Structures are given as C-alpha cells and as structure tokens.
Amino acid sequence: MERVLLDYGSGGKASHRLIGELFLKYLGNEVLDRLDDAALLHVSSPISMSTDTFTVDPIFFPGGDIGSLAVHGTVNDVAMLGARPKYMTCGFIIEEGLPMADLERIVQSMGEAAREAGVLVVSGDTKVVPKGTVDKIFINTTGIGEIFVAEAPSGHRAAPGDAILISGFMGDHGLAILSKREGLTFEAPVLSDCASLNHLIVRLLEAIPSVHVLRDPTRGGLATTLNEIAGQSGVECRIFESKIPVRPEVSGGCSFLGLDPLYLANEGKFICILPQEHAEAALAIMRSDPLGADAAQIGDVRAEHPGKVVLETPLGGTRLMDMLEGEQLPRIC
C-alpha cells in the first residue's frame, strides 16, 4: 500500500508529482493550474474573509470527512457575513505514513464539496512531518467572498423584538463524531449535518436583506453561539426548549452520555436573527431548501437581561444557558 513519504513535502520532484497527480486532479481550475506563488483574484465589492484549521478525529465520519468539512466550514463562515464565497486556499499538514488512498479520498471529497459550493481553490501548501508529530492530517483553509448586502449581518446587530430562527436539528455533527470515535451505536444511525449553506443564505438575503445576524453554531453549539451574540449586542436571547428541533436519536444519545445537545457542534445549520415581521417569510424560504427543511423559530431577542441566554422549559421555568468553560468534545472540527 502506497503511503505519504517525507519526500512529498520536500518541494522537489516528489512534491511536484503529488501536486500534479493528486491535488490538481481534484482541485484544479484556471487559477490554481497556473501554479504561481500567489493567486491573481478579482473582486468588485467589500469582502468577507475567514480562516480555520481542521483537526477532526476521526478523519472519516458518518456524513463526511475532514476534506468536505474543511470546505463546508470555511464556506459557511464566509457566507454568514452576507457574502457569496468565491475563493479558498488550503494548507495540508500530513503525517508521514498516511495511506495515499486516504489522502486521495480526502482531496477528492474537497473537490466535490468546492464544486457544489461554487468556490475555487486557488492556492495551497503541503507539508509532510515525521510520524508522530501530527495525527494523520490537519487542514488549514482560508475563504474569501464578495459581500452583496448593503449592511452585513453581524453579531452586534441583534435588537429587542427580533425573532431567533434556526435552520434545523441541533447536535447532529457532534454526536456523529463522538459515536464514530468511541465506537458507539444507537438505535438509529446519527449522521453529521456537514454541508455548505451559501446557496440558501444567498436566496434568503436576496429576498430579506434586513437580516440582522447570521451565525453557524459550530464549536460550543447553539448555546455558546447565542451567548456570543447576546454579549456582542448587549441583549437577552430568550429561547424555548420545546421549540428547538433535536432528533430523537441525538436526544437519546445525549441522555445516555450525559451531554447537552444545545452545546454540541453543528456543521450544516445556521442561526438567523431578524425583525419579527419578516420571520414567517424567512422560514418559508429556509423550509423550501433541503438544508432548511426543519427550520423553526425558537425564541426572541429581549432587553431584560443583557448579555444572557435564557432557556424557558416546557413547564414554564427558566434557566441561564451559560458558555462552557471548555469543550464538551475536543477535535470535532
């Protein structure tokens, strides 16, 4: 079985073979194929830019892999600012000895995800490090997109009276990673929700440009992301437990493991905060797309407790949903 050798990161003939026979095969386009030291890009408006590093363990999981995750995660971050993602870079840090078949599977998955999202991978870098100095493969990506709305959505723009919407079930990705990592099985399989949301976001913002906040609740999940928004905007985010969609298998798995699905990562969902009068129209747009079919209004923005997230239980009681000190699950993205 062919494996990645240190020579593949040397910059010499082995590196050039790897680039030409693998990376360009799946990621090639008119910009990347030039193989210059930098990419010549064209943008005509303000840009959204984000960078992220993906260290997920395991690198293949139900519903995706580290390659597709690297594309989806960066595309979504760029889109949340009201932008059309256009370009990406990717840097690979690969452990010596990684099976070449695994690397090809990852790069092929990245290429497919990039084409589906409509973004070009325009620059990249490959480093191979000695066995034991990195766990299989880490991927760093940077994304750039053109902002097309007059005022970009921001965590600072939530206002009392706004509605809080989410695009679907919470906690799928986090529990899918944990079940694969620990060899757990549930009555129904749990798949990651890993997906690029940019096409749905564009449709939403073209129809309703007055959206105040867009965020994808990745690490730390819904509760942590709402805490960030509440702090940035100086408002209370009031959410209703009975209205938050969680799959029965995720709820059951979390009960068994002592986890809270509202703190589990998602990689194909987004939070939308906007004036209440636009909530039904936004939900209709979201539900018309497979990636938003289970969208729901889960709460509203208030002024009473600035910087706090308040969860109202089905019995009418309330409790604060604070940020966790650390992570429930490490290396979920």
N, C-alpha and C positions, 0 to 999 in steps of 0.2 A: 504494500500500500504506500503510495507516494505521500510524503509529509513535507511541511514547510521547513526549509532549512535556513540557517542564519544567512546564507549567501543571498537569499531572496530580498534581504534588506540592505544589501551592500552598495547599491547604486550601480553595479556593474551589469554584465550580460544576464545574470540570473534575474536581477531586478527588472530589466527590460523585458525579458520573456514573461515574467509574471504580469507586468502591466499590459503588454500586448496581447497575451494569450488568455488572460482572465479578466482583468478589470475593464479593458476596452471592449471585450466581447459582450459584457453585460451592461456596462455603464456608458459606453461610448456615445458621443454626439459631436456636432460640428465644433463645439468649443473645446471639449476635453481632448478630442482627437488631435488637436494641434500640438499638444504636449509641450507648450511653452512653460516658463517658470511661473507665470501668473495667467489668469483668465481675463480676457477683454470682454467686459459686460456692458450692456446698455440699459439704463433705467431713465424714466422720464418723470418721476414723481418722488415724493418722500418715500423712504424705505423703512421696512421693518426687518430687523436682523436679530438672530438668536443663535447661540451656540450651546451644545450639550455633549456630554460624554456618556456612552452606554456601556455598562459593565454587567448586564443582566446575567444571572446564574439560575437555571441552565441557559445555554445559548440557543437551544431549540425548545420550544414550549408549545402547549396546545393553543393553536390560533395564531402562531407567528414564530419569529426567531429574532436574534439580535440585529440582523440586517434590515428586515422590514420595520422593526421597531425604531431603528435609528432614523429612517426616513420619515415614518409617521410622526414620531415625537417632535422632530425639528419642523416639519411642515406645519403641524398644528400650532406650535409656539409662534411661528411667523404669522399664521393666519389670524390668531387671536387679536392682533393689533389692527384688524381691518385691512389686511393685505392679501394680494394674490402671490403666493410663493412662486418664485421663478428659478432660483439658482441654489445649489448646495455644494459644499465641499465635504470631503470625507477623509479622515485620517485613521489608518489601521495600526494598532499595536498588537502584534501577533506573537504568541509563544512558539518558540522553536518546537517542532514536532507535531503541531496541529495537523490533522489529516487534510490533505489538499482537497479531498472531496467535501469536507465540511466547509472549507473556505469558499469553494466554488458555489456550494449551496447558499451560503450567506450572501455572496456578491450577486448571484442570480436573483435572490429574493429582493435585494436592494434595488436592482434594476427594474424589476417588475413593479415594485412599490413607487419608484420615482416616475415611471411612465404613467401609472394610474393617477398619480397626484398632479402630473403635468409639470414637473420640475426637471431641470437639467443638473446633473452632477458635473461641475465644470473644473474642479481642481481636487487634488488629493495627495496623500502621502502614505508611505508604507514603512513601518519599522518592524523588524523581527528581533526579539530579545531572547536571551538564553532561557532554556527550560527552567521553570520555577520562579521566574521573576515577574510573570504576569499570568493570570488564569485564562488560558486558551486564547481569547481575543477581546480587546476593547476597541470601540469605535468612537471617534470624535467627529461631530458634524457641525457645520455652520450653515444657516439658511438665510436667504435674502428674498424679500418680496416687496412689491410696489403697493403702497397704501392707496386705496381708491375711494375712501370716505373723507368727508370734509373734516370730521373730528374723530380721531382714532379712539376706539373703546379703550378704557383704562381702568385699573383697579381703584383709581382715585375718583371715579365719576358716579359711583352708586349714590342714590339720593332717596330720602324718605318718600314712600309711596310707590317706589319701583317694585316690580314683580321679579321673583327669583325663579328661573326656569333651569331645568337640566335636560339633556338630550336623550337620557335613557338610564338603564340599570347601572347601579353603583357597585364597585368592588370586584368586577369580573377578572380584571387583569391580575390584581394582587393575589387572589385565591388560586388562579390558574398557575401562576409562578410557584406558589408555595406547594400546591399539590404535586406538581412535577418534581420539584426539588426534593421533597420529602417522601415521594413515592406513595402519596395518599390517593385513595379512590373514594369517590362519592357515588351516591345512587344514580345521579345524572352527571355526565362529564361537564366540567367547567372550562370554558374556552376564554382566552384573552380577547378583549374587545379592540385590540390593536388595529387602527385604521387612520387614514388621512381624512380630515374633516374639512379641508379647504373649499371643496366644491359646494358643500352645504352652507358653509359660512358666507361665501360669495352670494349665493342665492338669497340668504337671509338679509344681508346688509344692503343688497341692491333693492330689496322690497321695503326694508325698515331701517333706514340709515340712522335713526335716533337711538340705536342700541348703546347703552352706557358702558357695560362691562362684558367682556368675553374672556373666559379663562378655562383651561383644561385642567381638571383636578387630578394631577398625576401623583407624585410622591406626597404622602400625607392625606390624600383623598379629598373628599368633599369638605369635611370638617376643617381641615387645615387651610384649604384654599379660601373658604368663606371667611375664616379668621383673618387671612391676609387682606382680603377685600374690605372687611369691616374696619380693620386698622388703618388701611390706606385712606378710606373715605370718611372715617370718623362717624360711622353709623352702626346700628344694630342690624344683624341679619337674623330674622326670625324664620325658622323652618319647622315644618310639621312632619313628625315621624311617619304618620300614616300615609303621607303623600309621596314619600321618597321610594322610587322603584328599586327593589333589590330582589334578585332571583331567589326562589326558594332554596335552590342548592347552595347558593352563596350564603344565605342567611343561616341555613343548617350547618354548613361547614364552619362558619364563623362561631356559631354557638358551641360546636364541638371543640374548637381550638381556642376559645376564649378571646376572639378577635372582634373588632367592631367594623362592619363593612363601610361605615362612613369615614373611616381612616385608611381604607385600602386604596391602592393606586388604580387609576383608570387610564387607558391609553387610546380610547376612541370615543370619549364623551366630552361635552363642554357645558359650562355654566353660562347662562345668558341673563343679564340683568338689564331691564329696560322699563320705561314708563308702563304702568298697569294697563293703560288704554290700548297698548299695542301687543299685549300678552297673547290674546287668542289668535291674532294674525300670525305672530311668531311661531306659536305652537303648531298651527296648521302647516306652515312651511316646513318646520322640522319633521313633523309626522309624515309628510309626503315623501321623505327620503328614507331608504332603509336604515341609514345610520342615525336617524332621529325618530324612528317609528314609535318608540316608547317614551317620547318626551313628555314632561309634566311640569306644572307649576308646583313648586314645593314650599314656597314661602314668600316673604315680602321684606322690604327694607323699612326700618323704623328709626326714630331718633332717640328712643328712650335710654338705651344702654350703649353708648358709643364704643366702638371697638370690640363688641361682644357678639358671639353667635349663640342664640338661644334656641334650644330644641323643645318643642311642645309635644308631649307624649299623647297617645290616643286617649288617656284618661283625663287629659287637661292639665296635668302637671308640667312643669318646665325645669330644664337643667341647662347649665352652661356647657357648650362644647368647646373646650379649650384646645390649643395646639398641644400635640405630644412633645415631650422633651426631646425624644429621638425618633426613630422609625420603628413601626411595628415589624416591618420586614425589610432587611437590607437587600441591596442589589436586585431590585425589582424592575429597574430600567437601566 
